[in-house]
Amino acid sequence: MKAKVTVMLKSGVLDPQGEAVRHALGALGFDGVDGVRQGKLIELDLADGTTQADVTAMCEKLLANTVIESYTIEM
């Protein structure tokens, strides 16, 4: 079984990487981009019997800094 965990900075947290991407896109002529938020996608290959609760525990303990990041899980 696979799980996909998407981790993003919470709204209100400054995203300097996203801002750098937005600026670079503008410099390349893509003027229609008003904002960029950059995150990460983590794909997990899970053993049979691993539950969404297990993946949530992984996120809470390691995969996401829950002070400044939020995450979604797709099993």
Secondary structure as GFF3:
##gff-version 3
##sequence-region A 1 75
A	DSSP	beta_strand	2	9	.	.	.	ID=ss1
A	DSSP	alpha_helix	16	27	.	.	.	ID=ss2
A	DSSP	beta_strand	39	45	.	.	.	ID=ss3
A	DSSP	alpha_helix	52	58	.	.	.	ID=ss4
A	DSSP	pi_helix	59	63	.	.	.	ID=ss5
A	DSSP	beta_strand	69	74	.	.	.	ID=ss6
###
